[in-house]
Each structure stands twice: as C-alpha cells, then as structure tokens.
Amino acid sequence: MSKLMIVGCGGVASVAIHKCCQNSEVFDEILIASRTKSKCDALKEKLAPNTKTKISTACVNADDMRDVASLIKAWEPDAVLNVALPYQDLTVMDACLEAGVHYIDTANYEPEDTEDPRWREIYEERCKRLGFTAYFDYSWQWDYQDKFKKAGLTALLGSGFDPGVTSVYAAYAQKHYFDEIHTIDILDCNGGDHGYPFATNFNPEVNLREVSAPGSYWEDGRWVEIPAMSIKREYDFPQVGMKDMYLLHHEEIESLAKNIPGVKRIRFFMTFGQSYLTHMKCLENVGMLRTDPVDFNGQKIVPIQFLKELLPDPASLGPRTVGKTNIGCIFTGVKDGKEKTLYIYNVCDHQECYKEVGSQAVSYTTGVPAMIGSMLVLQGLWRKPGVYNVEEFDPDPYMDALNKWGLPWVVCANPKLVD
Ligand SMILES: NC(=O)c1ccc[n+]([C@@H]2O[C@H](COP(=O)([O-])OP(=O)(O)OC[C@H]3O[C@@H](n4cnc5c(N)ncnc54)[C@H](OP(=O)(O)O)[C@@H]3O)[C@@H](O)[C@H]2O)c1
C-alpha cells in the first residue's frame, strides 16, 4: 500500500504517471501536484477510467518550500517524485525533510537566476576548484547527506535515463562484467524527426542551457573543459544508423567519477543534426539564450523564458515524431586479468511510445525510470538513509524492472569504440 506524490505535470511527469497507473499493485494512490492544476485534472480524467490507482490532483508552488511541505503533510504520501524543473530540487528536498518523506528526482539542481550573487559566489569558487563551468552540479544536493541520514529518509537522485539508466548500466557492468572499469562513454542518440525546423525534446529552457554550456569530461582524476560542441565524433548506432555526436558536460559524469572505483575517463556524447546546431548558435549569438532578466517595454523578461513560449511544447511532439532513440554506455576495463569491452544500450521507438502513453521517446525514456526509482524506494528495495545517486544501489532489480516496464536493454560484447 503506497502513496506517491508527483510534483510537476509536464512531458516527463505525464509518462511517469501513466506508468504508475499501469503499476497499481505498487502505486495504490498518487497525487499529481503542479503549478497548473488544469493539466493535472486533464491527465486524471484521461487515466482514471482505466486504472486501479486512485488519482488526486492539487495545485502547488514548488518554489515555495512551505507550500510543498503543507501539501505533503495534508496528503501523507510515502515519497515525493520531483519531476518539475531542476530549479525546484532544493525546495522540494527541504519540504520532504520538513514533512518526513522520501525524495526522488531525475535532474540535479541548478538555479533559475544565474545572476543571483549568493549563488554566483559559490558557483565561481566551484568553477575554480573543480574545473567545469556548467550551472548544474551535485554539490548542492550532496550537501543534504547528513540531514537525510539524521531524518532516516532516502533521497534518490537522478532516476531518469541520463542520468539514471546510464548510471545503473555502469553499476551493472561493474557488478557482473568487470573487475575494474577504466573508461565509460555515454552515448545519447535521438534519431527521431518531429518535422519542425527547430524544437527541443524536453523543457526548452533546461535543454538549451545544457547544450549551449562548455563541454567537459573526466580524465585521470580531473575535469577537462572544452568549448561547446568542439569535440565531434561519428557513431553507427544499432537500429538508428550513422549520426554525428558532440561531447557535452553531463551530470552523471560527476557522480560516476565518485562512485565507480578506478575509472580513468568518462565522456558523454549527444547526437545533433546540423540544423539544430545552426539554430542554436544563431539564438545564442542574438542573445536569446540569456538567462538574466532584460528590460523590454518597461517590463523585465528573461530571453530564454520568452523563447520557450515561442517554441513547440515538447509534450506536443508525440504524434509527429518518428524514428528511434538509442541511449547506452560503452565500457572498457579488465576482467580476470584480461582487457574487455562492452556496450549496454536501449532502443526506443517514438511512435511505439506515443501509442502506449501519448508521448515521444525522450519523455518516455525519462518517465519510465522515474517510476522505477520511485517503485524501488517505496518497496524498500532501494532505501537507506541519506542522499544517493542511482549507481550506489544494487542495479539488478532496476535492470529487471527496465525489461518489464518498457525499456529493454541489450548487452553487446566487443562494440566499436569511440576514438
Ligand atoms: N534524467 C533524464 O534523463 C532527464 C531527461 C529529460 C528531462 N529530465 C528532467 O525532467 C524534469 C521534467 O522535464 P519536462 O521535460 O517534463 O519539463 P516540462 O514539460 O517543462 O514540465 C515541467 C513541469 O513542472 C511544472 N513546474 C514548473 N515550475 C513549477 C513550480 N514552481 N511549481 C510547480 N510546478 C512547476 C510545470 O508546470 P506548468 O505546466 O505550469 O508549466 C510543468 O508541469 C526536468 O527536471 C528535466 O531536467 C531528465
């Protein structure tokens, strides 16, 4: 008998909620709580006739810790799944501590206002100390370790696909295939086509911030930072084909460097078409990716937020996106004294996802693992007091659940490596 409160009702949340409703044995009751209650109500109306899961809805301001905490106290869930935006991670974590419930999310904290002087001071010190300049990093949430330990509560960080499934693949490779992993290349390929000249597959603001930031990778115990999109490779992805991919900074590099002993290099590559890159560069050059407020006709507007209003809603891409995603990890290392290479990946078809839950594969590949992480916490299989990334738990039940709930994986020996 478990109750889950879900914060946010966007593209990822919608898939996670569909999946909770398919899994009523675990999720007896869910509360969908988001800024725009009408979206929560519409989803409830769609799902309620075909599920045993009891669905409630509420309006919540996730930027306000007290608002979230009082809703948790009133509804009394066992855990909160935060699938709003990374800006709200800390307020939702604080609310979980205040109300005494477990916490799960899919993306690490970043501030909405990157000009906030208090945040900026800590950020600039971190840039110097760690050597990467992305706005998001785990230090803010890892700092909650003692608070969650003392409260006897679990905070599970990053249970999406990347981070999330890719990190569980690493834990699984470590447990079953290697004595020591030496390199990890995480390859995120979206071979889908939505037919628009330019659109992002998840929240445009978060997505564009991520991909316009300098790239970086982990090598020999330190970060190496490079200009955005300056390392390009080609890879022939199973079931998708040959694609250009670019090295990006990505949050799971930070946690895997800490949690996979002996790893010497971790890189993250994402595929982009030339049209996407040209649009993004142009938007950046004219200032549309700025995250600080500017004056416009006597009003303050944040250019990237205004741009979000103009771009297609990622949730609307489902019916028009065709093709497949392929996301996975290539590992090199040693087993029983012999060198070894391995590729673990998932292929997901946009139209199959749309048929099942009404969303494209990028939301699907994040929403399914968000449900799985929540399920394992609720079942007590992944529960220990403190703040943990997904690779710090036993990967086996998560890997079994991926096969069961729509994201089957393939293990391939001796893959082509990325140079
Ligand atoms: N790990 C991964 O693989 C992965 C991949 C993709 C995305 N993600 C993460 O998943 C999360 C959700 O992404 P998405 O694409 O679903 O975003 P989205 O479609 O923009 O949905 C965000 C939802 O959060 C709600 N929200 C925003 N601010 C809020 C506030 N202050 N109070 C209450 N609700 C608020 C929004 O409400 P409105 O409806 O009113 O706007 C919306 O329903 C993000 O953190 C993203 O970084 C992770």
The ligand as a Gaussian input file, in Angstrom:
#p B3LYP/6-31G(d) Opt

LIG

0 1
 N       17.466000      12.356000     -16.433000
 C       16.965000      12.472000     -17.647000
 O       17.187000      11.611000     -18.492000
 C       16.084000      13.629000     -17.998000
 C       15.701000      13.804000     -19.342000
 C       14.781000      14.808000     -19.650000
 C       14.302000      15.649000     -18.629000
 N       14.737000      15.471000     -17.353000
 C       14.237000      16.338000     -16.259000
 O       12.852000      16.066000     -16.058000
 C       12.248000      17.206000     -15.475000
 C       10.932000      17.500000     -16.208000
 O       11.188000      17.793000     -17.554000
 P        9.987000      18.016000     -18.588000
 O       10.576000      17.947000     -19.941000
 O        8.851000      17.162000     -18.190000
 O        9.630000      19.558000     -18.279000
 P        8.241000      20.296000     -18.586000
 O        7.481000      19.597000     -19.647000
 O        8.580000      21.734000     -18.728000
 O        7.431000      20.075000     -17.225000
 C        7.772000      20.729000     -16.026000
 C        6.536000      20.697000     -15.129000
 O        6.896000      21.288000     -13.886000
 C        5.906000      22.257000     -13.547000
 N        6.505000      23.334000     -12.784000
 C        7.458000      24.211000     -13.171000
 N        7.708000      25.091000     -12.195000
 C        6.878000      24.755000     -11.172000
 C        6.650000      25.302000      -9.885000
 N        7.331000      26.361000      -9.432000
 N        5.729000      24.720000      -9.099000
 C        5.014000      23.648000      -9.532000
 N        5.189000      23.085000     -10.746000
 C        6.101000      23.644000     -11.551000
 C        5.404000      22.786000     -14.881000
 O        4.177000      23.402000     -14.677000
 P        3.370000      24.163000     -15.854000
 O        2.614000      23.059000     -16.529000
 O        2.516000      25.140000     -15.161000
 O        4.414000      24.793000     -16.743000
 C        5.361000      21.508000     -15.698000
 O        4.191000      20.793000     -15.463000
 C       13.268000      18.335000     -15.561000
 O       13.897000      18.484000     -14.321000
 C       14.270000      17.824000     -16.584000
 O       15.560000      18.352000     -16.400000
 C       15.588000      14.471000     -17.010000

